[in-house]
Amino acid sequence: MVKTMNGLECSSPRYRISQARSIGTEVQLGLSAELNYENGYIGLKLICDEPIISGTFLITKACSKDDYQWTEFKRFDVQSLIPSEWSLVDCTLEQGYFYKYSLQQYNANDIYSNRVVSNLIYADFEHAFLYDGKQQFKISFDPKITNFKNNVLENKIDTIGNKYPFILRNGNVYYKSFDIQGLISL
């Protein structure tokens, strides 16, 4: 029952509002993955019958190394995009594992569409690659790795008499370092 300042009363029917767990994508999208053997990356492309798409999307990736657990790879927002002009490259691969990718559309309320899964790709390439987050270098023609060692951050604290010192080790700092030689090409 609603009552206005003028004293008018009005009743309205009751409506039940529920929130959907997923959103229906306005366009039917597909995701295609293809290994670029020579350059050591997987290229992703959208497959769509619509001439133009818009929305906010999430790309996740899964690897056989992690028992195909989905991890976030890239979020992007497109407005009036021609699907054939969109592409994405994944240079963060390990040799000898299977990879698959998924695409989901989502909105400002964090409601996600159903997952569209790409084809399964086996990462198999011949050369070694260095990737700094922006560009990738190919190390080819007889690469040599020397001085391979594990690095651990640890400190020694001497006690009185130096008989029983304290050794402090940071377990989060455990990385490998090595020297590499070879011909680097773009």
C-alpha positions in Angstrom: 0.0 0.0 0.0 1.4 3.4 -1.0 0.0 6.7 0.3 0.9 10.0 -1.3 1.3 13.4 0.4 -2.2 14.4 -1.0 -3.8 11.4 0.8 -4.2 9.2 -2.2 -3.8 5.5 -1.6 -2.8 3.0 -4.2 -2.0 -0.7 -4.0 0.2 -2.6 -6.4 0.7 -6.2 -7.1 3.6 -8.0 -5.4 6.5 -8.9 -7.6 9.1 -11.5 -6.9 12.6 -10.5 -8.0 15.3 -13.2 -8.3 18.9 -12.9 -9.6 20.1 -15.2 -12.3 23.4 -17.1 -11.7 24.5 -16.6 -15.2 23.8 -14.2 -18.1 22.9 -15.2 -21.5 25.4 -13.9 -24.0 23.8 -11.7 -26.6 26.0 -13.3 -29.3 27.1 -16.9 -29.5 30.9 -16.8 -29.3 33.5 -19.6 -29.7 37.2 -19.6 -28.9 39.9 -21.1 -31.0 43.4 -21.9 -29.9 46.3 -22.6 -32.2 50.0 -23.4 -31.4 52.6 -21.3 -33.2 55.4 -23.9 -33.3 58.1 -21.7 -34.6 57.6 -18.9 -32.1 56.5 -20.9 -29.0 53.1 -19.4 -28.2 49.4 -20.2 -28.4 47.3 -17.7 -30.3 43.6 -17.3 -29.4 40.8 -16.1 -31.8 37.1 -15.5 -31.4 34.7 -17.4 -33.5 31.4 -15.6 -34.1 28.6 -15.3 -36.6 27.7 -11.8 -35.5 29.3 -8.9 -37.4 30.0 -6.8 -34.2 30.2 -7.7 -30.5 30.3 -5.6 -27.3 30.8 -6.5 -23.7 33.2 -7.4 -20.9 34.9 -10.7 -21.1 37.2 -13.0 -19.1 39.7 -15.5 -20.5 40.8 -18.3 -18.2 43.3 -21.0 -18.9 43.9 -24.5 -17.6 46.9 -26.8 -17.9 47.4 -30.5 -17.5 50.3 -29.8 -15.1 47.7 -28.4 -12.6 45.1 -31.0 -13.3 43.2 -28.5 -15.4 42.4 -26.0 -12.7 41.0 -22.7 -14.2 43.1 -19.6 -13.6 42.5 -16.1 -14.7 44.5 -15.1 -17.8 43.0 -11.9 -19.2 40.0 -9.5 -18.7 39.1 -7.2 -21.5 36.3 -4.8 -22.5 35.2 -4.4 -26.1 32.8 -2.0 -27.7 31.7 -2.5 -31.3 34.4 -5.0 -32.1 34.6 -7.1 -35.3 35.4 -10.6 -33.9 37.8 -11.5 -36.7 40.0 -8.5 -35.7 40.5 -9.7 -32.1 43.4 -12.0 -31.1 45.4 -12.8 -28.0 48.8 -14.5 -27.5 49.9 -16.7 -24.6 53.6 -16.9 -24.3 53.6 -18.4 -20.8 53.8 -22.0 -21.8 55.8 -25.0 -20.7 56.9 -27.7 -23.1 55.1 -31.0 -22.8 51.8 -30.0 -21.3 48.2 -29.7 -22.6 46.4 -26.3 -22.4 42.9 -25.2 -22.9 41.2 -21.8 -22.6 37.7 -20.6 -21.8 35.8 -17.4 -22.5 33.0 -15.9 -20.3 31.1 -12.7 -20.5 30.3 -10.9 -17.3 28.6 -7.7 -16.1 29.1 -5.1 -13.4 27.3 -7.3 -10.9 29.8 -10.1 -11.3 27.3 -12.3 -13.0 29.1 -14.6 -15.5 27.8 -16.4 -18.5 28.4 -20.1 -19.1 32.0 -21.1 -20.0 32.9 -21.5 -23.7 35.9 -23.8 -23.8 38.5 -23.9 -26.6 40.1 -26.9 -28.2 42.9 -28.7 -26.3 46.5 -27.8 -27.4 49.7 -29.7 -26.7 52.6 -27.3 -26.2 55.4 -28.9 -28.3 58.1 -26.6 -29.7 61.8 -27.0 -30.6 63.5 -23.9 -29.3 63.9 -22.3 -25.9 62.3 -18.9 -25.3 62.8 -16.0 -23.0 59.7 -13.9 -22.1 59.9 -10.6 -20.1 56.2 -9.9 -20.0 56.2 -7.8 -23.1 58.2 -9.5 -25.8 59.6 -13.0 -26.4 63.0 -14.0 -27.6 63.9 -17.3 -29.3 67.1 -18.9 -28.3 68.1 -21.2 -31.1 71.2 -22.8 -32.7 72.9 -24.8 -30.0 71.9 -23.1 -26.6 74.2 -24.0 -23.7 73.3 -23.7 -20.0 76.0 -23.5 -17.4 76.3 -22.7 -13.7 72.9 -24.0 -12.8 72.2 -23.5 -9.1 69.4 -23.1 -6.6 69.3 -19.8 -4.7 67.9 -19.6 -1.1 67.8 -16.5 1.1 69.3 -17.5 4.4 71.2 -15.7 7.2 73.5 -17.1 9.9 73.4 -15.5 13.3 76.3 -16.3 15.6 75.7 -16.9 19.2 78.1 -16.5 22.1 80.8 -19.0 21.7 79.8 -19.7 18.1 78.9 -23.2 19.1 75.2 -23.2 18.1 74.4 -20.5 15.5 70.9 -19.7 14.3 70.2 -20.3 10.6 67.2 -18.3 9.3 65.9 -19.3 5.9 63.1 -17.7 3.8 61.3 -20.5 2.1 59.5 -18.1 -0.3 62.8 -17.2 -1.9 63.8 -20.3 -3.8 64.7 -19.6 -7.4 67.2 -21.0 -9.9 69.9 -19.0 -11.7 72.0 -20.0 -14.6 74.1 -18.7 -17.5 72.8 -19.3 -21.0 74.5 -18.9 -24.3 73.0 -19.1 -27.7 71.8 -17.1 -30.7 68.9 -14.8 -29.7 66.4 -13.9 -32.4 63.1 -12.1 -32.5 
